[in-house]
Amino acid sequence: MPEILVIDDEPDMLALLRRIISEKTEYEVDLVQDPLKVTEFLTRKNYDVVLTDLKMPGKNGIEILREVKAKSSETAVIIMTAYGTIDSAIEATKKGAFDYITKPFRKERILHIIEQALGWRQLQNENTFLRR
C-alpha cells in the first residue's frame, strides 16, 4: 500500500488533504504540521510520495525536497504553494521535484498528480531492480 507524507504548517490544509486522499484511495497518509519534525518521519518510513508546502517557518519546501531526495531518490516530491512563481517552480524542478502545484487546487488535480507520482515511483523501482 502506498505511503504518503503531507507537510504543511496550516492544520486546515492538512485536514483537507487527508480527507481528499482518504475518500478516494486506500493510501496511508501521515501528516506533519511542524516542518522541523520531518526528519523523524523520514527516518521511520520510506514514503512513496511527499507533498510539501513551499513556504513554512523553520524549514521550507526546497529544504525538505533536498532532505527527501538525499534519503531516497525514488521518492516523488510534490511542492504546493499559494505563492507560485516561475522562478520557484523552476528551482523546485531543477532540484528534483516531481511536480509543482499552486493553491488553491482542485481535488481531482491533486489526486491525478499523486497517481502520476506513484506510477513514476513504480518505474523508478523497476529500473533499480532491473539494473541489479
The first five atom37 places (N, CA, C, CB, O) and aatype in JSON, in Angstrom:
{
  "aatype": [12, 14, 6, 9, 10, 19, 9, 3, 3, 6, 14, 3, 12, 10, 0, 10, 10, 1, 1, 9, 9, 15, 6, 11, 16, 6, 18, 6, 19, 3, 10, 19, 5, 3, 14, 10, 11, 19, 16, 6, 13, 10, 16, 1, 11, 2, 18, 3, 19, 19, 10, 16, 3, 10, 11, 12, 14, 7, 11, 2, 7, 9, 6, 9, 10, 1, 6, 19, 11, 0, 11, 15, 15, 6, 16, 0, 19, 9, 9, 12, 16, 0, 18, 7, 16, 9, 3, 15, 0, 9, 6, 0, 16, 11, 11, 7, 0, 13, 3, 18, 9, 16, 11, 14, 13, 1, 11, 6, 1, 9, 10, 8, 9, 9, 6, 5, 0, 10, 7, 17, 1, 5, 10, 5, 2, 6, 2, 16, 13, 10, 1, 1],
  "atom_mask": [
    [1, 1, 1, 1, 1],
    [1, 1, 1, 1, 1],
    [1, 1, 1, 1, 1],
    [1, 1, 1, 1, 1],
    [1, 1, 1, 1, 1],
    [1, 1, 1, 1, 1],
    [1, 1, 1, 1, 1],
    [1, 1, 1, 1, 1],
    [1, 1, 1, 1, 1],
    [1, 1, 1, 1, 1],
    [1, 1, 1, 1, 1],
    [1, 1, 1, 1, 1],
    [1, 1, 1, 1, 1],
    [1, 1, 1, 1, 1],
    [1, 1, 1, 1, 1],
    [1, 1, 1, 1, 1],
    [1, 1, 1, 1, 1],
    [1, 1, 1, 1, 1],
    [1, 1, 1, 1, 1],
    [1, 1, 1, 1, 1],
    [1, 1, 1, 1, 1],
    [1, 1, 1, 1, 1],
    [1, 1, 1, 1, 1],
    [1, 1, 1, 1, 1],
    [1, 1, 1, 1, 1],
    [1, 1, 1, 1, 1],
    [1, 1, 1, 1, 1],
    [1, 1, 1, 1, 1],
    [1, 1, 1, 1, 1],
    [1, 1, 1, 1, 1],
    [1, 1, 1, 1, 1],
    [1, 1, 1, 1, 1],
    [1, 1, 1, 1, 1],
    [1, 1, 1, 1, 1],
    [1, 1, 1, 1, 1],
    [1, 1, 1, 1, 1],
    [1, 1, 1, 1, 1],
    [1, 1, 1, 1, 1],
    [1, 1, 1, 1, 1],
    [1, 1, 1, 1, 1],
    [1, 1, 1, 1, 1],
    [1, 1, 1, 1, 1],
    [1, 1, 1, 1, 1],
    [1, 1, 1, 1, 1],
    [1, 1, 1, 1, 1],
    [1, 1, 1, 1, 1],
    [1, 1, 1, 1, 1],
    [1, 1, 1, 1, 1],
    [1, 1, 1, 1, 1],
    [1, 1, 1, 1, 1],
    [1, 1, 1, 1, 1],
    [1, 1, 1, 1, 1],
    [1, 1, 1, 1, 1],
    [1, 1, 1, 1, 1],
    [1, 1, 1, 1, 1],
    [1, 1, 1, 1, 1],
    [1, 1, 1, 1, 1],
    [1, 1, 1, 0, 1],
    [1, 1, 1, 1, 1],
    [1, 1, 1, 1, 1],
    [1, 1, 1, 0, 1],
    [1, 1, 1, 1, 1],
    [1, 1, 1, 1, 1],
    [1, 1, 1, 1, 1],
    [1, 1, 1, 1, 1],
    [1, 1, 1, 1, 1],
    [1, 1, 1, 1, 1],
    [1, 1, 1, 1, 1],
    [1, 1, 1, 1, 1],
    [1, 1, 1, 1, 1],
    [1, 1, 1, 1, 1],
    [1, 1, 1, 1, 1],
    [1, 1, 1, 1, 1],
    [1, 1, 1, 1, 1],
    [1, 1, 1, 1, 1],
    [1, 1, 1, 1, 1],
    [1, 1, 1, 1, 1],
    [1, 1, 1, 1, 1],
    [1, 1, 1, 1, 1],
    [1, 1, 1, 1, 1],
    [1, 1, 1, 1, 1],
    [1, 1, 1, 1, 1],
    [1, 1, 1, 1, 1],
    [1, 1, 1, 0, 1],
    [1, 1, 1, 1, 1],
    [1, 1, 1, 1, 1],
    [1, 1, 1, 1, 1],
    [1, 1, 1, 1, 1],
    [1, 1, 1, 1, 1],
    [1, 1, 1, 1, 1],
    [1, 1, 1, 1, 1],
    [1, 1, 1, 1, 1],
    [1, 1, 1, 1, 1],
    [1, 1, 1, 1, 1],
    [1, 1, 1, 1, 1],
    [1, 1, 1, 0, 1],
    [1, 1, 1, 1, 1],
    [1, 1, 1, 1, 1],
    [1, 1, 1, 1, 1],
    [1, 1, 1, 1, 1],
    [1, 1, 1, 1, 1],
    [1, 1, 1, 1, 1],
    [1, 1, 1, 1, 1],
    [1, 1, 1, 1, 1],
    [1, 1, 1, 1, 1],
    [1, 1, 1, 1, 1],
    [1, 1, 1, 1, 1],
    [1, 1, 1, 1, 1],
    [1, 1, 1, 1, 1],
    [1, 1, 1, 1, 1],
    [1, 1, 1, 1, 1],
    [1, 1, 1, 1, 1],
    [1, 1, 1, 1, 1],
    [1, 1, 1, 1, 1],
    [1, 1, 1, 1, 1],
    [1, 1, 1, 1, 1],
    [1, 1, 1, 1, 1],
    [1, 1, 1, 1, 1],
    [1, 1, 1, 0, 1],
    [1, 1, 1, 1, 1],
    [1, 1, 1, 1, 1],
    [1, 1, 1, 1, 1],
    [1, 1, 1, 1, 1],
    [1, 1, 1, 1, 1],
    [1, 1, 1, 1, 1],
    [1, 1, 1, 1, 1],
    [1, 1, 1, 1, 1],
    [1, 1, 1, 1, 1],
    [1, 1, 1, 1, 1],
    [1, 1, 1, 1, 1],
    [1, 1, 1, 1, 1],
    [1, 1, 1, 1, 1]
  ],
  "atom_positions": [
    [[0.84, -1.18, 0.0], [0.0, 0.0, 0.0], [0.89, 1.24, 0.0], [-0.96, 0.0, 1.22], [1.8, 1.36, 0.83]],
    [[0.64, 2.17, -0.91], [1.45, 3.38, -0.98], [1.38, 4.21, 0.31], [1.01, 4.23, -2.16], [0.34, 4.3, 0.96]],
    [[2.51, 4.8, 0.64], [2.64, 5.65, 1.83], [2.89, 7.08, 1.38], [3.78, 5.15, 2.78], [3.79, 7.33, 0.57]],
    [[2.1, 8.01, 1.91], [2.2, 9.41, 1.53], [2.43, 10.25, 2.77], [0.93, 9.87, 0.78], [1.78, 10.05, 3.79]],
    [[3.37, 11.18, 2.67], [3.64, 12.13, 3.75], [3.21, 13.51, 3.26], [5.15, 12.12, 4.17], [3.62, 13.95, 2.19]],
    [[2.39, 14.19, 4.07], [1.92, 15.53, 3.73], [2.45, 16.5, 4.79], [0.36, 15.59, 3.66], [2.27, 16.29, 5.99]],
    [[3.12, 17.57, 4.32], [3.73, 18.54, 5.22], [3.17, 19.92, 4.9], [5.29, 18.52, 5.09], [3.29, 20.41, 3.77]],
    [[2.55, 20.54, 5.9], [2.03, 21.89, 5.73], [1.86, 22.5, 7.12], [0.67, 21.9, 4.94], [1.41, 21.81, 8.04]],
    [[2.21, 23.76, 7.27], [2.08, 24.39, 8.58], [0.65, 24.83, 8.89], [3.0, 25.59, 8.66], [0.38, 25.28, 10.0]],
    [[-0.26, 24.69, 7.93], [-1.67, 25.04, 8.13], [-2.48, 23.79, 8.46], [-2.24, 25.75, 6.88], [-2.61, 22.92, 7.6]],
    [[-3.03, 23.68, 9.66], [-3.79, 22.49, 10.03], [-5.0, 22.24, 9.13], [-4.25, 22.62, 11.47], [-5.35, 21.09, 8.88]],
    [[-5.65, 23.3, 8.65], [-6.8, 23.12, 7.76], [-6.4, 22.47, 6.44], [-7.47, 24.47, 7.48], [-7.13, 21.63, 5.91]],
    [[-5.24, 22.85, 5.92], [-4.76, 22.25, 4.66], [-4.42, 20.78, 4.88], [-3.52, 23.02, 4.13], [-4.71, 19.95, 4.02]],
    [[-3.81, 20.46, 6.01], [-3.5, 19.06, 6.32], [-4.79, 18.24, 6.38], [-2.74, 18.96, 7.65], [-4.86, 17.14, 5.82]],
    [[-5.79, 18.76, 7.07], [-7.07, 18.04, 7.19], [-7.73, 17.87, 5.83], [-8.02, 18.78, 8.14], [-8.27, 16.81, 5.53]],
    [[-7.69, 18.91, 5.01], [-8.28, 18.84, 3.66], [-7.58, 17.78, 2.82], [-8.2, 20.21, 2.97], [-8.25, 16.97, 2.18]],
    [[-6.27, 17.78, 2.81], [-5.53, 16.8, 2.0], [-5.76, 15.38, 2.49], [-4.03, 17.12, 2.02], [-5.9, 14.46, 1.68]],
    [[-5.79, 15.18, 3.81], [-6.09, 13.85, 4.33], [-7.47, 13.4, 3.85], [-6.01, 13.85, 5.87], [-7.63, 12.26, 3.42]],
    [[-8.45, 14.28, 3.94], [-9.81, 13.93, 3.52], [-9.86, 13.61, 2.02], [-10.78, 15.06, 3.85], [-10.47, 12.61, 1.62]],
    [[-9.24, 14.44, 1.2], [-9.23, 14.21, -0.25], [-8.61, 12.85, -0.58], [-8.45, 15.34, -0.98], [-9.18, 12.07, -1.34]],
    [[-7.45, 12.57, 0.0], [-6.73, 11.32, -0.3], [-7.48, 10.12, 0.27], [-5.29, 11.38, 0.25], [-7.61, 9.1, -0.4]],
    [[-7.96, 10.23, 1.49], [-8.62, 9.09, 2.15], [-9.98, 8.75, 1.55], [-8.79, 9.39, 3.63], [-10.38, 7.58, 1.55]],
    [[-10.69, 9.74, 1.03], [-12.01, 9.48, 0.44], [-11.9, 8.67, -0.85], [-12.73, 10.78, 0.16], [-12.77, 7.85, -1.13]],
    [[-10.84, 8.9, -1.62], [-10.75, 8.29, -2.95], [-9.72, 7.17, -3.07], [-10.42, 9.34, -3.94], [-9.66, 6.5, -4.1]],
    [[-8.92, 6.96, -2.04], [-7.86, 5.95, -2.13], [-7.77, 5.15, -0.83], [-6.5, 6.61, -2.45], [-8.42, 5.47, 0.16]],
    [[-6.94, 4.12, -0.88], [-6.64, 3.33, 0.32], [-5.24, 3.64, 0.84], [-6.77, 1.83, 0.01], [-4.72, 2.92, 1.68]],
    [[-4.62, 4.71, 0.35], [-3.25, 5.04, 0.7], [-3.14, 5.42, 2.18], [-2.73, 6.17, -0.18], [-4.06, 5.98, 2.77]],
    [[-1.99, 5.11, 2.74], [-1.7, 5.54, 4.11], [-1.16, 6.96, 4.05], [-0.69, 4.57, 4.82], [-0.28, 7.26, 3.24]],
    [[-1.7, 7.82, 4.9], [-1.32, 9.23, 4.89], [-0.83, 9.63, 6.28], [-2.5, 10.12, 4.45], [-1.54, 9.48, 7.27]],
    [[0.4, 10.14, 6.34], [0.93, 10.73, 7.56], [0.98, 12.23, 7.37], [2.35, 10.16, 7.9], [1.29, 12.72, 6.28]],
    [[0.66, 12.97, 8.43], [0.62, 14.43, 8.38], [1.66, 15.02, 9.31], [-0.77, 14.94, 8.76], [1.88, 14.53, 10.42]],
    [[2.32, 16.08, 8.84], [3.29, 16.8, 9.66], [2.99, 18.29, 9.56], [4.76, 16.49, 9.2], [3.01, 18.87, 8.48]],
    [[2.71, 18.9, 10.7], [2.45, 20.33, 10.72], [3.73, 21.13, 10.97], [1.41, 20.67, 11.79], [3.87, 22.24, 10.47]],
    [[4.65, 20.57, 11.73], [5.91, 21.24, 12.04], [6.99, 20.72, 11.1], [6.31, 21.02, 13.53], [7.43, 19.58, 11.24]],
    [[7.44, 21.54, 10.15], [8.44, 21.05, 9.2], [9.75, 20.62, 9.84], [8.72, 22.12, 8.18], [10.51, 19.87, 9.24]],
    [[10.01, 21.07, 11.05], [11.24, 20.66, 11.73], [11.17, 19.21, 12.21], [11.51, 21.59, 12.92], [12.19, 18.65, 12.6]],
    [[9.99, 18.6, 12.18], [9.83, 17.2, 12.58], [9.85, 16.23, 11.4], [8.53, 17.05, 13.34], [9.68, 15.02, 11.59]],
    [[10.04, 16.74, 10.2], [10.03, 15.89, 9.0], [11.1, 14.81, 9.07], [10.23, 16.75, 7.75], [10.85, 13.67, 8.67]],
    [[12.26, 15.14, 9.57], [13.37, 14.18, 9.64], [12.95, 12.93, 10.42], [14.6, 14.82, 10.29], [13.3, 11.82, 10.03]],
    [[12.22, 13.11, 11.51], [11.75, 11.97, 12.31], [10.89, 11.03, 11.45], [10.95, 12.46, 13.54], [11.05, 9.81, 11.51]],
    [[9.99, 11.59, 10.67], [9.11, 10.79, 9.83], [9.89, 10.08, 8.73], [8.01, 11.66, 9.22], [9.63, 8.91, 8.44]],
    [[10.84, 10.78, 8.12], [11.63, 10.18, 7.05], [12.54, 9.07, 7.57], [12.48, 11.25, 6.36], [12.9, 8.16, 6.82]],
    [[12.9, 9.14, 8.84], [13.73, 8.1, 9.44], [12.92, 6.82, 9.68], [14.34, 8.59, 10.75], [13.44, 5.72, 9.56]],
    [[11.65, 6.99, 10.02], [10.79, 5.84, 10.35], [10.24, 5.11, 9.14], [9.66, 6.29, 11.2], [10.03, 3.9, 9.2]],
    [[9.99, 5.82, 8.04], [9.35, 5.21, 6.88], [10.01, 5.66, 5.59], [7.86, 5.55, 6.84], [10.63, 6.72, 5.52]],
    [[9.86, 4.84, 4.57], [10.3, 5.19, 3.23], [9.03, 5.52, 2.43], [11.14, 4.03, 2.55], [8.35, 4.61, 1.95]],
    [[8.73, 6.79, 2.29], [7.49, 7.22, 1.64], [7.59, 7.12, 0.13], [7.15, 8.65, 2.05], [8.65, 7.29, -0.46]],
    [[6.44, 6.82, -0.49], [6.36, 6.79, -1.94], [6.21, 8.2, -2.51], [5.18, 5.91, -2.39], [6.82, 8.54, -3.52]],
    [[5.4, 9.01, -1.84], [5.14, 10.38, -2.27], [5.18, 11.31, -1.06], [3.77, 10.48, -3.01], [4.66, 10.98, 0.01]],
    [[5.8, 12.46, -1.24], [5.8, 13.5, -0.23], [5.19, 14.75, -0.86], [7.25, 13.77, 0.32], [5.66, 15.23, -1.9]],
    [[4.14, 15.28, -0.22], [3.55, 16.56, -0.62], [3.97, 17.57, 0.42], [1.98, 16.48, -0.75], [3.71, 17.38, 1.61]],
    [[4.61, 18.65, -0.01], [5.06, 19.64, 0.96], [4.75, 21.05, 0.51], [6.55, 19.49, 1.21], [4.85, 21.39, -0.67]],
    [[4.37, 21.85, 1.48], [4.17, 23.27, 1.23], [5.54, 23.88, 0.96], [3.45, 23.99, 2.42], [6.55, 23.39, 1.46]],
    [[5.58, 24.95, 0.19], [6.85, 25.61, -0.13], [7.29, 26.55, 0.99], [6.73, 26.38, -1.44], [8.44, 26.51, 1.42]],
    [[6.38, 27.4, 1.46], [6.74, 28.41, 2.46], [6.2, 28.02, 3.82], [6.2, 29.8, 2.05], [4.99, 28.01, 4.06]],
    [[7.14, 27.69, 4.72], [6.8, 27.32, 6.1], [7.88, 27.86, 7.02], [6.65, 25.78, 6.25], [9.03, 28.02, 6.61]],
    [[7.53, 28.15, 8.27], [8.55, 28.63, 9.21], [9.49, 27.49, 9.63], [7.88, 29.24, 10.46], [9.05, 26.36, 9.87]],
    [[10.77, 27.79, 9.71], [11.73, 26.81, 10.19], [12.42, 26.02, 9.1], [0.0, 0.0, 0.0], [13.64, 25.85, 9.13]],
    [[11.65, 25.53, 8.14], [12.22, 24.74, 7.05], [11.27, 24.86, 5.86], [12.44, 23.22, 7.46], [10.07, 24.61, 6.0]],
    [[11.79, 25.26, 4.7], [10.91, 25.42, 3.56], [10.84, 24.15, 2.7], [11.37, 26.6, 2.71], [11.56, 23.18, 2.93]],
    [[9.97, 24.18, 1.72], [9.74, 23.02, 0.88], [10.96, 22.58, 0.08], [0.0, 0.0, 0.0], [11.14, 21.38, -0.16]],
    [[11.81, 23.52, -0.33], [13.02, 23.17, -1.08], [13.99, 22.42, -0.16], [13.7, 24.44, -1.66], [14.64, 21.46, -0.59]],
    [[14.1, 22.84, 1.08], [14.97, 22.14, 2.04], [14.43, 20.73, 2.3], [15.06, 22.93, 3.38], [15.21, 19.78, 2.4]],
    [[13.12, 20.6, 2.4], [12.51, 19.28, 2.59], [12.74, 18.41, 1.36], [11.0, 19.41, 2.89], [13.04, 17.23, 1.48]],
    [[12.6, 19.0, 0.18], [12.86, 18.28, -1.07], [14.28, 17.71, -1.06], [12.67, 19.21, -2.28], [14.48, 16.53, -1.38]],
    [[15.26, 18.53, -0.69], [16.66, 18.06, -0.64], [16.81, 16.9, 0.35], [17.6, 19.21, -0.24], [17.49, 15.91, 0.06]],
    [[16.18, 17.04, 1.51], [16.28, 16.02, 2.55], [15.66, 14.7, 2.09], [15.61, 16.49, 3.84], [16.24, 13.63, 2.29]],
    [[14.49, 14.78, 1.48], [13.81, 13.57, 0.99], [14.66, 12.9, -0.07], [12.41, 13.92, 0.41], [14.86, 11.68, -0.02]],
    [[15.17, 13.67, -1.04], [15.95, 13.11, -2.14], [17.27, 12.52, -1.65], [16.23, 14.19, -3.19], [17.77, 11.54, -2.22]],
    [[17.85, 13.09, -0.6], [19.09, 12.55, -0.03], [18.84, 11.18, 0.59], [19.68, 13.51, 1.02], [19.71, 10.32, 0.56]],
    [[17.66, 10.99, 1.14], [17.32, 9.71, 1.77], [16.88, 8.68, 0.74], [16.23, 9.91, 2.81], [17.27, 7.52, 0.81]],
    [[16.06, 9.12, -0.23], [15.52, 8.2, -1.22], [15.25, 8.94, -2.52], [14.22, 7.54, -0.7], [14.27, 9.68, -2.64]],
    [[16.13, 8.75, -3.49], [15.97, 9.47, -4.76], [14.72, 9.04, -5.52], [17.19, 9.25, -5.63], [14.26, 9.77, -6.4]],
    [[14.16, 7.87, -5.18], [12.96, 7.39, -5.87], [11.67, 7.99, -5.33], [12.88, 5.89, -5.77], [10.62, 7.87, -5.97]],
    [[11.71, 8.65, -4.19], [10.51, 9.25, -3.62], [10.1, 10.46, -4.46], [10.73, 9.66, -2.14], [10.91, 11.34, -4.74]],
    [[8.83, 10.48, -4.86], [8.31, 11.61, -5.63], [7.9, 12.72, -4.68], [7.12, 11.17, -6.52], [7.13, 12.49, -3.75]],
    [[8.41, 13.92, -4.93], [8.09, 15.07, -4.08], [7.27, 16.07, -4.9], [9.39, 15.74, -3.52], [7.67, 16.49, -5.98]],
    [[6.12, 16.43, -4.33], [5.24, 17.41, -4.96], [5.25, 18.65, -4.09], [3.79, 16.85, -5.13], [4.95, 18.59, -2.89]],
    [[5.6, 19.78, -4.68], [5.65, 21.05, -3.96], [4.31, 21.76, -4.15], [6.84, 21.95, -4.47], [3.81, 21.88, -5.27]],
    [[3.74, 22.24, -3.03], [2.49, 23.0, -3.08], [2.77, 24.42, -2.59], [1.36, 22.32, -2.22], [3.54, 24.6, -1.64]],
    [[2.15, 25.4, -3.21], [2.35, 26.77, -2.75], [1.19, 27.67, -3.14], [3.64, 27.34, -3.3], [0.55, 27.49, -4.18]],
    [[0.93, 28.63, -2.29], [-0.05, 29.68, -2.59], [0.64, 30.85, -3.27], [-0.77, 30.14, -1.31], [-0.02, 31.77, -3.76]],
    [[1.96, 30.81, -3.31], [2.75, 31.92, -3.86], [3.57, 31.45, -5.06], [3.68, 32.51, -2.78], [4.78, 31.63, -5.1]],
    [[2.91, 30.87, -6.02], [3.6, 30.3, -7.16], [4.24, 31.34, -8.06], [0.0, 0.0, 0.0], [3.62, 32.32, -8.45]],
    [[5.51, 31.1, -8.37], [6.2, 31.93, -9.36], [6.94, 31.0, -10.3], [7.19, 32.94, -8.67], [7.2, 29.85, -9.97]],
    [[7.25, 31.5, -11.46], [8.01, 30.71, -12.42], [9.37, 30.33, -11.83], [8.2, 31.5, -13.74], [9.81, 29.19, -11.98]],
    [[10.03, 31.28, -11.16], [11.35, 31.02, -10.59], [11.32, 29.9, -9.56], [11.92, 32.28, -9.96], [12.18, 29.02, -9.57]],
    [[10.32, 29.93, -8.66], [10.27, 28.88, -7.63], [9.91, 27.53, -8.25], [9.25, 29.25, -6.54], [10.39, 26.49, -7.79]],
    [[9.1, 27.52, -9.29], [8.77, 26.26, -9.97], [10.0, 25.69, -10.66], [7.63, 26.48, -10.99], [10.23, 24.49, -10.6]],
    [[10.78, 26.55, -11.3], [12.0, 26.1, -11.97], [13.0, 25.56, -10.95], [12.63, 27.25, -12.79], [13.6, 24.51, -11.16]],
    [[13.17, 26.29, -9.85], [14.1, 25.84, -8.81], [13.7, 24.47, -8.26], [14.16, 26.87, -7.67], [14.54, 23.59, -8.11]],
    [[12.4, 24.31, -7.96], [11.92, 23.04, -7.42], [12.15, 21.9, -8.41], [10.43, 23.14, -7.07], [12.58, 20.81, -8.03]],
    [[11.87, 22.15, -9.67], [12.05, 21.11, -10.7], [13.53, 20.76, -10.86], [11.46, 21.59, -12.05], [13.88, 19.58, -10.96]],
    [[14.37, 21.76, -10.9], [15.81, 21.5, -11.03], [16.36, 20.68, -9.87], [16.58, 22.82, -11.13], [17.29, 19.89, -10.04]],
    [[15.78, 20.86, -8.7], [16.25, 20.14, -7.51], [15.58, 18.77, -7.37], [15.99, 20.97, -6.26], [15.84, 18.05, -6.4]],
    [[14.72, 18.4, -8.32], [14.19, 17.04, -8.32], [12.73, 16.89, -7.95], [0.0, 0.0, 0.0], [12.27, 15.77, -7.75]],
    [[11.98, 17.99, -7.86], [10.55, 17.86, -7.55], [9.84, 17.15, -8.7], [9.92, 19.25, -7.3], [10.14, 17.39, -9.87]],
    [[8.91, 16.28, -8.36], [8.13, 15.6, -9.38], [7.16, 16.57, -10.04], [7.37, 14.41, -8.78], [6.98, 16.55, -11.25]],
    [[6.54, 17.41, -9.22], [5.58, 18.38, -9.75], [5.46, 19.54, -8.78], [4.19, 17.72, -10.0], [5.97, 19.5, -7.66]],
    [[4.78, 20.58, -9.24], [4.64, 21.83, -8.52], [3.19, 22.26, -8.73], [5.66, 22.93, -9.02], [2.75, 22.41, -9.86]],
    [[2.46, 22.46, -7.65], [1.04, 22.8, -7.77], [0.73, 24.03, -6.93], [0.14, 21.61, -7.34], [1.21, 24.17, -5.8]],
    [[-0.08, 24.93, -7.49], [-0.44, 26.13, -6.75], [-1.78, 25.94, -6.04], [-0.5, 27.34, -7.68], [-2.68, 25.27, -6.54]],
    [[-1.87, 26.56, -4.87], [-3.09, 26.54, -4.08], [-3.91, 27.77, -4.48], [-2.79, 26.54, -2.53], [-3.31, 28.8, -4.82]],
    [[-5.19, 27.73, -4.47], [-6.0, 26.53, -4.23], [-5.98, 25.62, -5.44], [-7.44, 26.92, -3.88], [-5.81, 26.07, -6.58]],
    [[-6.15, 24.33, -5.2], [-6.16, 23.36, -6.28], [-7.45, 22.56, -6.21], [-4.93, 22.42, -6.21], [-8.1, 22.5, -5.17]],
    [[-7.81, 21.96, -7.32], [-9.0, 21.11, -7.35], [-8.6, 19.72, -6.87], [-9.62, 21.04, -8.78], [-7.5, 19.25, -7.14]],
    [[-9.5, 19.07, -6.15], [-9.14, 17.77, -5.58], [-8.83, 16.75, -6.67], [-10.28, 17.25, -4.7], [-7.98, 15.87, -6.46]],
    [[-9.48, 16.84, -7.82], [-9.17, 15.91, -8.92], [-7.73, 16.09, -9.39], [-10.14, 16.12, -10.1], [-7.06, 15.13, -9.74]],
    [[-7.27, 17.34, -9.39], [-5.89, 17.62, -9.84], [-4.87, 17.02, -8.87], [-5.66, 19.14, -9.97], [-3.91, 16.41, -9.31]],
    [[-5.07, 17.2, -7.58], [-4.1, 16.67, -6.62], [-4.09, 15.14, -6.66], [-4.41, 17.17, -5.2], [-3.03, 14.53, -6.55]],
    [[-5.27, 14.53, -6.8], [-5.34, 13.07, -6.89], [-4.65, 12.57, -8.16], [-6.81, 12.59, -6.86], [-3.96, 11.55, -8.14]],
    [[-4.83, 13.29, -9.26], [-4.19, 12.92, -10.53], [-2.66, 12.99, -10.41], [-4.68, 13.83, -11.67], [-1.95, 12.1, -10.88]],
    [[-2.18, 14.06, -9.79], [-0.73, 14.21, -9.62], [-0.18, 13.11, -8.72], [-0.39, 15.61, -9.03], [0.9, 12.58, -8.99]],
    [[-0.89, 12.76, -7.67], [-0.45, 11.67, -6.79], [-0.38, 10.36, -7.57], [-1.39, 11.53, -5.57], [0.57, 9.6, -7.42]],
    [[-1.39, 10.08, -8.39], [-1.39, 8.85, -9.21], [-0.2, 8.85, -10.17], [-2.71, 8.73, -10.01], [0.46, 7.82, -10.33]],
    [[0.06, 9.98, -10.81], [1.21, 10.08, -11.71], [2.51, 9.84, -10.95], [1.25, 11.45, -12.4], [3.4, 9.14, -11.43]],
    [[2.61, 10.43, -9.77], [3.82, 10.28, -8.96], [4.03, 8.83, -8.55], [3.74, 11.17, -7.71], [5.16, 8.33, -8.56]],
    [[2.95, 8.14, -8.2], [3.07, 6.72, -7.83], [3.48, 5.88, -9.02], [1.74, 6.2, -7.27], [4.27, 4.94, -8.88]],
    [[2.97, 6.2, -10.2], [3.4, 5.49, -11.42], [4.87, 5.71, -11.7], [0.0, 0.0, 0.0], [5.59, 4.78, -12.05]],
    [[5.32, 6.95, -11.53], [6.74, 7.27, -11.72], [7.59, 6.52, -10.71], [6.97, 8.78, -11.6], [8.66, 6.0, -11.04]],
    [[7.12, 6.48, -9.47], [7.84, 5.76, -8.41], [7.99, 4.28, -8.75], [7.1, 5.92, -7.05], [9.05, 3.69, -8.56]],
    [[6.92, 3.69, -9.27], [6.97, 2.28, -9.65], [8.0, 2.05, -10.76], [5.58, 1.8, -10.1], [8.74, 1.07, -10.72]],
    [[8.04, 2.95, -11.73], [9.04, 2.84, -12.8], [10.46, 2.96, -12.25], [8.81, 3.92, -13.86], [11.35, 2.24, -12.69]],
    [[10.67, 3.86, -11.29], [11.98, 4.01, -10.67], [12.39, 2.71, -9.97], [11.97, 5.18, -9.66], [13.54, 2.28, -10.09]],
    [[11.46, 2.11, -9.25], [11.75, 0.85, -8.55], [12.05, -0.27, -9.54], [10.57, 0.46, -7.65], [12.97, -1.06, -9.32]],
    [[11.3, -0.34, -10.63], [11.55, -1.37, -11.65], [12.91, -1.18, -12.29], [10.45, -1.35, -12.72], [13.63, -2.16, -12.51]],
    [[13.28, 0.06, -12.58], [14.59, 0.34, -13.17], [15.71, -0.09, -12.23], [14.73, 1.83, -13.51], [16.7, -0.69, -12.65]],
    [[15.56, 0.22, -10.96], [16.56, -0.17, -9.96], [16.68, -1.69, -9.91], [16.2, 0.4, -8.56], [17.78, -2.23, -9.87]],
    [[15.54, -2.38, -9.9], [15.54, -3.83, -9.85], [16.21, -4.42, -11.08], [14.11, -4.35, -9.72], [17.01, -5.35, -10.97]],
    [[15.9, -3.9, -12.25], [16.47, -4.42, -13.5], [17.97, -4.18, -13.59], [15.77, -3.8, -14.7], [18.7, -5.0, -14.14]],
    [[18.44, -3.06, -13.06], [19.88, -2.78, -13.08], [20.66, -3.76, -12.23], [20.14, -1.38, -12.59], [21.82, -4.06, -12.52]],
    [[20.02, -4.27, -11.17], [20.7, -5.23, -10.31], [20.8, -6.56, -11.01], [19.98, -5.39, -8.96], [21.34, -7.51, -10.46]]
  ]
}
